[in-house]
């Protein structure tokens, strides 16, 4: 299930009737009439997967794949009724794409009353509200907030210049053996709870290259979050151009019509523990093993895929065990 969260001020609506239920049969027409032409309320996203971002990402549309978590602040600019929508998105954003776009659904109506209307920049209003609500905040931290810098609150350290001990490949795949059930695999193998596929060493940093060779999948790993260094499309080209443009906004559908997909565009350098992996795309990520030893799993967060074997074990080992490492997965030094 994917949610594409968007908040739009309703138009042509009697606020005294705004809370009236909208039946499923009439929902589409109602949304077209009241939730399409109004003002979009930005979402000031300050954390992903429970990890504070170094800089907030201001989103008009927040695409949430299975297991995604997004912490965002929202300031409604004026009184009125607002539509909370699960918005339509392009098929490239969806795990199980159908023949057309994912449709739009009305999730809720919000009636905003009282208070003072926000004049000017909503983002500045949010940051100034955070500072004024915390009079004990150190001056340097307050200035960072004004500069859209959340580093003081972020639990992670940039790994882009960190020396790398190894690079690992993770490939999700569904195979079709002749005369046998489907196989849901990671690196060509179905999950075996007694097998440890990767044994990284405590105190080291690794690069992981994650891809999906058939269909799209949700990479999720326990314990150790990762920093996204780059995302390459099905042609092996980075989606982040040298000038800062995201080429996912230039995508077209099979008829040549614009089909932008913004979901990756603000993720370079960001830490996560879950990421949607389009078919034949490559998510290049870096992770460091700084605090814990022991065993945990990575898996596809489409739960029927996980339950049928799309999972593997990772064990972080102390340095003394490094010489005894044998892995089932692919590893390059």
TORDODREN-711508 format. One line per 2 residues: number of its first residue (from 1); for each residue x, y, z of C-alpha. Coordinates in steps of 0.1 Angstrom, whole numbers. Layout:
BEGIN
NUM	X/Y/Z; ...
This chain:
BEGIN
1	0/0/0; 13/34/-9
3	0/67/4; 6/100/-14
5	-3/125/13; -14/160/2
7	-34/187/21; -54/211/0
9	-77/239/11; -113/231/1
11	-132/254/-22; -169/260/-28
13	-179/245/5; -201/254/33
15	-179/251/64; -210/243/86
17	-215/211/65; -179/202/61
19	-180/173/85; -208/156/67
21	-198/121/56; -189/115/19
23	-200/81/6; -176/60/-16
25	-198/63/-46; -199/101/-46
27	-163/106/-33; -146/111/-67
29	-170/138/-79; -169/155/-45
31	-131/156/-45; -131/169/-80
33	-155/197/-70; -140/207/-37
35	-104/195/-34; -86/202/-67
37	-83/240/-72; -75/251/-37
39	-42/261/-20; -18/232/-12
41	-5/233/23; 32/224/25
43	45/196/48; 77/206/66
45	93/171/69; 120/171/96
47	126/133/100; 125/101/80
49	122/67/96; 127/83/130
51	160/99/119; 161/137/120
53	172/152/86; 201/176/84
55	177/199/65; 140/199/64
57	123/190/32; 93/210/22
59	68/188/4; 36/195/-14
61	32/158/-19; 46/132/6
63	48/97/-9; 48/70/18
65	57/35/8; 52/5/31
67	71/9/64; 80/45/56
69	77/70/85; 76/108/80
71	76/134/107; 63/167/95
73	50/200/108; 21/216/92
75	8/252/96; -26/258/83
77	-24/294/69; -60/305/75
79	-94/294/87; -114/271/66
81	-119/235/56; -89/214/43
83	-90/181/24; -65/155/35
85	-60/134/4; -43/101/-7
87	-34/116/-40; -30/100/-74
89	5/92/-85; 23/78/-115
91	27/41/-119; 64/43/-114
93	57/51/-78; 36/20/-72
95	47/-15/-61; 20/-33/-82
97	13/-9/-111; -20/-12/-129
99	-31/1/-163; -35/37/-152
101	-26/61/-124; -33/53/-88
103	-66/72/-80; -72/99/-55
105	-90/92/-22; -103/115/5
107	-89/105/39; -103/133/61
109	-115/168/63; -99/193/87
111	-118/224/99; -95/252/110
113	-109/279/132; -95/306/155
115	-59/317/158; -42/342/135
117	-38/339/98; -2/333/86
119	12/361/65; 41/354/42
121	64/324/42; 49/293/60
123	84/278/64; 97/309/82
125	66/308/103; 72/272/114
127	109/278/123; 101/311/141
129	74/293/161; 98/265/171
131	123/291/183; 98/312/202
133	83/281/219; 117/271/232
135	131/302/250; 160/282/264
137	173/272/230; 210/282/226
139	215/311/203; 237/291/179
141	210/264/176; 183/290/170
143	204/305/142; 209/271/126
145	171/267/126; 167/300/109
147	192/288/83; 172/256/78
149	200/236/94; 188/207/117
151	223/193/124; 221/200/161
153	191/176/163; 203/149/139
155	216/117/154; 237/107/124
157	271/118/111; 278/123/74
159	296/92/60; 303/105/25
161	341/109/32; 344/78/55
163	369/51/43; 350/20/32
165	360/-16/41; 338/-34/16
167	310/-31/-9; 281/-55/-9
169	254/-63/-35; 218/-69/-25
171	194/-80/-53; 158/-87/-47
173	143/-111/-73; 113/-133/-80
175	121/-164/-100; 99/-189/-117
177	113/-225/-114; 97/-250/-138
179	72/-272/-120; 79/-255/-87
181	64/-226/-67; 77/-190/-71
183	109/-182/-53; 112/-149/-34
185	150/-144/-32; 177/-121/-20
187	210/-127/-40; 195/-158/-55
189	187/-175/-22; 156/-180/-2
191	158/-172/35; 174/-198/58
193	173/-188/95; 204/-209/102
195	224/-191/75; 243/-158/80
197	247/-141/47; 268/-110/56
199	292/-106/85; 304/-70/87
201	330/-61/113; 323/-37/142
203	339/-3/137; 339/-5/99
205	320/12/71; 305/-4/41
207	288/5/8; 258/-14/-3
209	244/-15/-38; 207/-25/-36
211	186/-33/-66; 154/-52/-77
213	157/-74/-108; 120/-82/-111
215	93/-58/-100; 98/-31/-73
217	105/-41/-37; 109/-24/-3
219	144/-27/12; 143/-26/50
221	171/-33/74; 171/-35/112
223	195/-18/137; 218/1/113
225	204/29/91; 221/38/59
227	230/71/41; 219/73/5
229	249/83/-16; 233/81/-51
231	204/65/-70; 209/52/-105
233	181/46/-129; 176/15/-151
235	202/28/-176; 228/31/-148
237	227/69/-148; 225/90/-116
239	191/107/-112; 209/136/-96
241	224/159/-123; 255/179/-117
243	234/211/-116; 212/197/-88
245	182/187/-111; 164/154/-104
247	158/136/-137; 129/116/-121
249	109/148/-127; 114/144/-165
251	100/109/-167; 73/102/-194
253	47/75/-196; 44/49/-225
255	25/75/-245; 52/101/-241
257	32/123/-217; 50/138/-186
259	50/114/-157; 71/130/-130
261	80/109/-99; 94/131/-71
263	98/104/-44; 136/100/-47
265	144/137/-54; 151/149/-19
267	170/118/-7; 206/123/-16
269	227/123/16; 197/114/37
271	197/86/63; 169/60/63
273	163/24/72; 137/17/45
275	137/25/7; 115/17/-22
277	136/1/-50; 123/4/-85
279	130/-24/-109; 166/-22/-122
281	173/9/-102; 203/9/-79
283	203/25/-45; 239/32/-35
285	241/35/3; 267/37/30
287	264/24/66; 287/21/96
289	287/-4/123; 296/17/154
291	277/4/184; 264/-32/184
293	275/-67/176; 250/-95/169
295	225/-107/144; 196/-90/127
297	178/-91/93; 172/-72/62
299	141/-80/41; 115/-68/16
301	88/-50/35; 61/-63/12
303	52/-88/39; 41/-117/17
305	74/-114/-1; 93/-115/32
307	72/-144/45; 81/-164/14
309	118/-160/18; 129/-125/6
311	151/-119/37; 186/-126/49
313	206/-125/81; 233/-100/89
315	257/-105/119; 280/-77/131
317	311/-94/145; 340/-81/167
319	373/-75/150; 388/-107/164
321	364/-127/142; 372/-109/110
323	397/-136/98; 370/-163/100
325	344/-145/79; 326/-165/52
327	296/-150/34; 269/-164/12
329	261/-130/-3; 283/-111/-28
331	312/-91/-14; 339/-70/-32
333	370/-57/-15
